[in-house]
Amino acid sequence: MRLVFVYNADRGLFNAATDTVHKLLSPGTYECRLCQVTYGAFAMRRAWRDYLDGLGLPLVFLHRDEFLSTYPALTELPLPVILTDDGRADAAPLVLLGAASIDACTNLDALIAATDEALQAATAMKAAASKAAAPRLPPHAGYLGTIVKRCASWKCSPITRST
């Protein structure tokens, strides 16, 4: 599983400068809570970087324009958003934290707590799905397998019925 962070801002030097000024002068009207909470004036906050590094997961960061070109089928998805995917091009990503959940996080601690909770739920769902998909053998299957292996090692003859 990898995490895909999508900012509600376009890439580019001009956009970055404009966003920085907007965050400083009018933080209440800034459109990307994910940017606002995880970045200072010029760089990613150290606590957020340390948290992400501690997850041990592959991370992808996309701006709005990159996201729309990478996932054209998801143009209606409200941003910002944190997605999970398995890195395959043919698999659609799943929403880990949607825009409303991210917007509710007024500080970095709240975002980290919400991300942790969502990751735990996603991990539990993935484990339950893989457990449900695993083939179930009857309790005696292991015993029968052992008998077959022993029989093969003893060079048993198949049982035939004579008439």
C-alpha positions as CSV (number, residue, x, y, z in Angstrom):
1,M,0.0,0.0,0.0
2,R,1.2,3.5,-0.7
3,L,-0.2,6.9,0.3
4,V,-1.1,9.5,-2.3
5,F,-1.4,13.1,-1.0
6,V,-3.3,15.4,-3.3
7,Y,-3.1,19.2,-2.6
8,N,-5.8,21.6,-3.7
9,A,-3.2,23.8,-5.4
10,D,-1.5,23.7,-8.7
11,R,2.3,23.2,-9.1
12,G,4.8,25.7,-10.3
13,L,6.9,28.5,-8.8
14,F,4.3,31.3,-9.4
15,N,1.5,29.2,-7.8
16,A,3.8,28.3,-4.8
17,A,4.6,32.0,-4.3
18,T,0.9,33.0,-4.6
19,D,-0.1,30.3,-2.2
20,T,2.5,31.3,0.4
21,V,1.3,34.9,0.4
22,H,-2.4,33.7,0.5
23,K,-1.6,31.5,3.5
24,L,0.1,34.3,5.4
25,L,-2.3,37.1,4.6
26,S,-5.6,35.3,4.6
27,P,-5.4,31.8,6.1
28,G,-9.1,31.6,6.6
29,T,-9.8,31.7,2.9
30,Y,-7.0,29.4,1.8
31,E,-8.4,26.5,-0.1
32,C,-6.0,23.7,0.8
33,R,-6.0,22.7,4.5
34,L,-3.5,19.9,3.7
35,C,-1.0,22.5,2.5
36,Q,-1.9,24.9,5.3
37,V,-1.4,22.4,8.1
38,T,1.6,20.5,6.8
39,Y,3.7,23.3,5.3
40,G,5.2,26.4,6.9
41,A,5.9,29.5,4.7
42,F,8.6,27.7,2.6
43,A,8.9,24.0,3.5
44,M,7.2,20.9,4.9
45,R,6.9,21.0,8.7
46,R,9.5,18.8,10.4
47,A,6.9,17.0,12.6
48,W,4.9,16.0,9.5
49,R,8.0,14.9,7.6
50,D,9.1,12.8,10.6
51,Y,5.6,11.3,10.9
52,L,5.5,10.3,7.3
53,D,9.0,8.9,7.4
54,G,8.0,6.8,10.4
55,L,5.1,5.2,8.5
56,G,7.5,3.2,6.3
57,L,5.1,3.4,3.4
58,P,5.8,4.6,-0.2
59,L,4.5,8.2,-0.5
60,V,3.4,10.2,-3.5
61,F,2.6,13.9,-3.5
62,L,0.5,15.4,-6.3
63,H,-0.8,18.9,-6.9
64,R,-4.3,19.4,-8.3
65,D,-3.1,19.6,-12.0
66,E,-0.9,16.5,-11.7
67,F,-3.7,14.6,-10.0
68,L,-6.2,15.4,-12.7
69,S,-3.9,14.3,-15.4
70,T,-2.9,11.1,-13.5
71,Y,-6.4,10.2,-12.5
72,P,-8.8,11.7,-15.1
73,A,-11.7,9.5,-13.8
74,L,-11.6,11.2,-10.4
75,T,-12.1,14.8,-11.5
76,E,-15.2,15.2,-9.3
77,L,-13.3,14.1,-6.1
78,P,-13.1,17.1,-3.7
79,L,-9.6,18.2,-2.8
80,P,-7.4,18.0,-0.8
81,V,-7.5,14.2,-0.3
82,I,-5.3,11.4,1.0
83,L,-5.6,8.2,-1.1
84,T,-4.3,4.7,-0.8
85,D,-3.4,2.5,-3.7
86,D,-1.2,-0.5,-4.6
87,G,0.7,1.4,-7.3
88,R,-0.9,-0.5,-10.2
89,A,-2.1,1.7,-13.0
90,D,-5.3,-0.5,-13.5
91,A,-6.4,-0.2,-9.9
92,A,-8.4,2.8,-8.7
93,P,-7.2,4.4,-5.5
94,L,-9.3,4.5,-2.3
95,V,-10.0,7.5,-0.3
96,L,-8.2,7.3,3.1
97,L,-9.1,10.9,4.2
98,G,-11.4,13.0,2.2
99,A,-11.6,16.8,1.9
100,A,-14.2,17.2,4.7
101,S,-12.0,15.1,7.1
102,I,-8.9,17.0,6.3
103,D,-10.7,20.4,6.5
104,A,-11.8,19.4,10.0
105,C,-8.2,19.1,11.1
106,T,-7.3,22.6,12.4
107,N,-3.7,21.7,13.3
108,L,-1.0,19.1,12.5
109,D,-1.7,17.0,15.6
110,A,-5.3,16.6,14.5
111,L,-4.2,15.6,11.0
112,I,-1.8,13.0,12.2
113,A,-4.4,11.5,14.6
114,A,-7.0,11.4,11.8
115,T,-4.4,9.8,9.4
116,D,-3.4,7.2,12.0
117,E,-7.0,6.3,12.7
118,A,-7.8,6.0,8.9
119,L,-4.7,3.9,8.3
120,Q,-5.6,1.5,11.1
121,A,-9.1,1.1,9.7
122,A,-7.7,0.6,6.2
123,T,-5.2,-2.0,7.4
124,A,-8.0,-3.9,9.4
125,M,-10.2,-3.9,6.3
126,K,-7.4,-5.1,4.1
127,A,-6.6,-7.9,6.6
128,A,-10.3,-8.9,6.8
129,A,-10.6,-9.0,3.0
130,S,-7.5,-11.1,2.5
131,K,-8.7,-13.5,5.3
132,A,-12.1,-13.8,3.6
133,A,-10.4,-14.5,0.2
134,A,-8.1,-17.2,1.6
135,P,-9.3,-20.7,0.7
136,R,-10.6,-22.6,3.7
137,L,-9.6,-26.2,4.0
138,P,-11.6,-28.6,6.1
139,P,-9.9,-29.5,9.4
140,H,-8.9,-32.9,8.2
141,A,-7.3,-31.7,5.0
142,G,-3.8,-31.4,6.6
143,Y,-4.1,-34.9,8.0
144,L,-5.1,-36.4,4.6
145,G,-2.3,-34.5,2.9
146,T,0.2,-36.1,5.4
147,I,-1.2,-39.6,4.7
148,V,-0.9,-39.0,0.9
149,K,2.7,-37.9,1.3
150,R,3.6,-40.8,3.5
151,C,1.9,-43.2,1.1
152,A,3.9,-41.8,-1.8
153,S,7.1,-42.2,0.2
154,W,6.2,-45.8,1.0
155,K,5.4,-46.5,-2.6
156,C,1.9,-47.7,-1.9
157,S,0.0,-49.3,-4.8
158,P,-3.4,-47.8,-5.6
159,I,-6.3,-49.8,-4.4
160,T,-8.0,-51.6,-7.2
161,R,-11.2,-53.6,-7.2
162,S,-11.1,-57.0,-8.8
163,T,-14.3,-58.4,-10.2
